[in-house]
Amino acid sequence: MDPTADERFTRLFELHYLAVLAYCARRVNRSEAEDLSSEVFAVLWRKLDSVDPESALPWLYRVAFGLVRNRRRSARRAIALTRRIGRNHAEGNDREPDVVIVRTEENEAILDALSRLRDTDQEVLRLAIWEEMPARDIGLAVGCSTSAAEQRLHRAKKRLASEFSPSTPRRSNTSPWPVKEGGRP
């Protein structure tokens, strides 16, 4: 007997929710990660019939990548608009998870170099390193073939290496903790 749509969705949700939440939490703050994870599964529900259960996780990561990217783009526009109309924008204490997770100077330099790469290069590297995905699944997540994913990963690693050269100037404020008045975190 074939499972109903509700049963298929529930099974995929139970299998992959925590992985999708972790994926999002490594890219945005916790509350945004929860919101984005919910949005990812709303998309899954709408497209459930077209999702292969065997490759659902890479598909979910692809949806999450698009949603994270849209959220960041919206945030950049909001900041630019706020600056343009002359108001100060309080960015708050919610730091990017990339900065909070990694605290050593060398890793901060790597994250700084990573932030200068294109979004697609960043995503391929994060999928390979943080999500420990093989090239086949990376290809599914970013919408390309396995060989194209391998090539993208190789090129992204080369670009990261060139961005990470010791002569590359780094940001002056790389502290993972916001500094409050008086210079104390």
Secondary structure, DSSP 8 states (H G I E B T S, - for coil): ----HHHHHHHHHHHHHHHHHHHHHTTS-HHHHHHHHHHHHHHHHHTGGG--GGGHHHHHHHHHHHHHHHHHHHHHHHHHHHHHTT------S---HHHHH--SHHHHHHHHHHHTS-HHHHHHHHHHHTS---HHHHHHHHTS-HHHHHHHHHHHHHHHHHHT-TTS---S---SS---TTS--
